[in-house]
Amino acid sequence: MTALLHPLTPQQVRERLDAGRAILVDIREADEFVRSHITGPQSQPLSTWEKAHLSVDPDADVIFTCRSGMRTAGACDRLAARVNGDAFVMQGGLDAWTKAGLPVATNADAPMEIMRQVQIAAGSLVLIGVLLGFLVSPAWFGLSGFVGAGLTFAGISGFCGMARLLMLAPWNRVKSI
C-alpha cells in the first residue's frame, strides 16, 4: 500500500521544520535549486528520482516541495511510494513559501534555470522566423517549423538539443573558485 501525500501550508511546514520533526525534500532540478531554495532541504531532482537514495529518519515527517506545487502534484504516486507511512507536500511550493515572507537562500550569481533559457530562446527563434517570413521571405517560416520540430522531438524523446547547447554557453559554466 502506498503512502498518501497530505497538503501542508508553508507556515505548517515551517513549524514542523523548526520543531525538528520534518525533513523537506526539494524535487526541482539542480540548476533551479542552486538559484534559490529553502534553507536545509535535501535536493532530490525528480528527473533522477528512481536512482536517488532518500535518507530520512523514519520518525520524521517527509515533506516534498517544488517551485509551484505542480510537479509534486503530478508526481505524487512516485513520491509517496518512496516513503514508509504518510508523507506531505507543501502547497504552492517555493512560490507560496516566498509569498508567505519566509526565508529563502538565493544565489543571484547562478544562471537562470536551463528550461527557462530554452523557452526564451525557442520563443524568440519562432517569433523571429514568423516576422522574417512576413517581412523578408516566406522561406524564413522554416525557422519556426524547425524550432517546433525540435521541441516536439524533445518532448517525445526527453532529449533537448537546445538545452544541451545552452549548457555550454559561458554564463552557464560552473565558475571555479
C-alpha positions in Angstrom: 0.0 0.0 0.0 1.4 3.4 -1.0 1.5 6.3 1.3 -0.6 9.4 0.8 0.6 12.9 0.3 -1.1 15.3 2.7 -1.1 19.0 1.9 0.6 21.5 4.3 0.7 25.3 4.1 4.2 26.9 4.1 3.5 28.0 7.7 2.8 24.5 8.8 5.9 23.3 7.0 8.0 26.0 8.8 6.6 24.9 12.2 7.5 21.2 11.6 11.0 22.1 10.4 11.6 24.4 13.3 10.4 21.6 15.7 12.9 19.3 14.1 10.3 16.7 13.3 10.3 17.0 9.5 12.6 16.8 6.5 12.0 18.9 3.4 12.8 17.2 0.0 13.1 19.6 -2.9 12.3 17.8 -6.2 13.4 20.6 -8.6 16.3 20.2 -10.9 19.8 21.1 -9.6 20.0 24.4 -11.6 16.7 25.5 -10.1 17.8 24.5 -6.6 21.1 26.4 -6.8 19.4 29.6 -7.9 17.0 29.7 -4.9 15.8 27.3 -2.2 14.5 27.0 1.3 17.4 26.6 3.7 18.0 23.0 4.7 16.1 20.7 2.3 17.5 17.6 0.6 17.8 18.2 -3.1 16.4 15.1 -4.9 15.6 16.1 -8.6 12.6 14.3 -9.9 14.4 13.5 -13.1 16.7 11.2 -11.1 14.1 10.1 -8.6 14.2 6.4 -9.2 18.1 6.3 -8.9 18.2 8.6 -5.8 18.6 7.3 -2.3 16.3 9.1 0.1 17.8 9.0 3.5 15.2 10.1 6.1 14.8 9.4 9.8 11.8 7.1 10.0 10.3 9.2 12.8 10.5 12.4 10.7 7.7 13.7 8.5 8.8 13.8 4.9 7.6 16.9 3.1 8.0 17.3 -0.7 8.2 20.6 -2.5 8.9 22.1 -5.9 8.6 25.6 -7.3 4.8 26.0 -7.6 3.4 22.7 -6.4 2.6 21.4 -9.9 5.5 18.9 -10.1 4.7 17.4 -6.7 1.1 17.1 -7.6 1.9 15.4 -10.9 4.3 13.0 -9.3 2.5 12.3 -6.0 2.4 8.5 -6.6 6.1 8.3 -7.4 7.0 10.4 -4.4 4.7 8.7 -1.9 6.0 5.3 -3.0 9.4 6.1 -1.5 8.1 6.9 2.0 7.0 4.5 4.7 3.7 5.7 6.0 2.2 9.1 5.2 4.1 11.9 3.5 3.3 15.6 3.0 3.5 18.1 0.2 3.9 21.9 0.6 1.0 23.6 -1.1 2.2 26.2 -3.6 5.9 25.2 -3.3 8.7 27.7 -3.1 6.5 30.4 -4.6 4.0 30.1 -1.7 6.9 30.0 0.8 8.3 33.2 -0.6 4.9 34.9 -0.8 4.4 34.0 2.9 7.5 36.0 3.7 9.5 33.0 4.8 13.3 33.0 4.3 14.8 31.8 1.0 18.5 31.2 0.2 19.2 33.0 -3.1 22.3 32.9 -5.3 22.0 35.9 -7.7 25.2 34.7 -9.5 23.6 31.4 -10.5 22.3 31.3 -14.1 18.7 31.3 -14.9 17.2 27.8 -15.0 18.0 26.0 -18.2 14.4 25.3 -19.2 13.5 29.0 -18.9 16.5 29.7 -21.1 15.2 27.1 -23.6 11.7 28.7 -23.5 13.2 32.2 -24.1 15.5 31.0 -27.0 12.8 28.9 -28.7 10.1 31.5 -28.4 12.5 34.2 -29.7 13.5 32.0 -32.7 9.9 31.2 -33.5 9.0 34.9 -33.3 12.0 35.9 -35.5 11.1 33.2 -38.0 7.5 34.5 -38.3 8.5 38.1 -38.5 11.2 37.5 -41.2 8.7 35.2 -43.0 6.2 38.1 -43.4 8.8 40.9 -43.8 11.6 39.3 -45.8 10.8 36.0 -47.4 8.4 33.1 -46.7 11.4 30.8 -46.5 12.0 32.1 -43.0 8.9 30.4 -41.8 11.1 27.3 -42.0 13.0 28.5 -38.9 9.8 28.4 -36.9 9.0 25.0 -38.2 12.5 23.8 -37.4 12.2 25.0 -33.8 8.7 23.5 -33.4 10.0 20.1 -34.7 12.9 20.3 -32.2 10.6 21.0 -29.3 8.3 18.1 -30.4 11.3 15.8 -30.6 12.4 16.9 -27.2 9.0 16.2 -25.7 8.8 12.8 -27.2 12.4 11.6 -26.6 13.4 13.5 -23.5 16.5 14.8 -25.2 16.6 18.6 -25.8 19.4 19.7 -28.1 18.8 23.3 -27.4 19.2 22.8 -23.6 22.5 20.9 -24.3 23.8 23.8 -26.4 22.7 26.4 -23.8 24.5 24.5 -21.1 27.7 25.1 -23.0 27.1 28.9 -23.0 29.7 30.9 -21.0 27.1 32.1 -18.5 26.1 28.5 -17.7 29.5 27.2 -17.0 30.4 26.5 -13.4 32.8 29.1 -12.1 35.9 27.7 -10.4 36.8 29.2 -7.1 
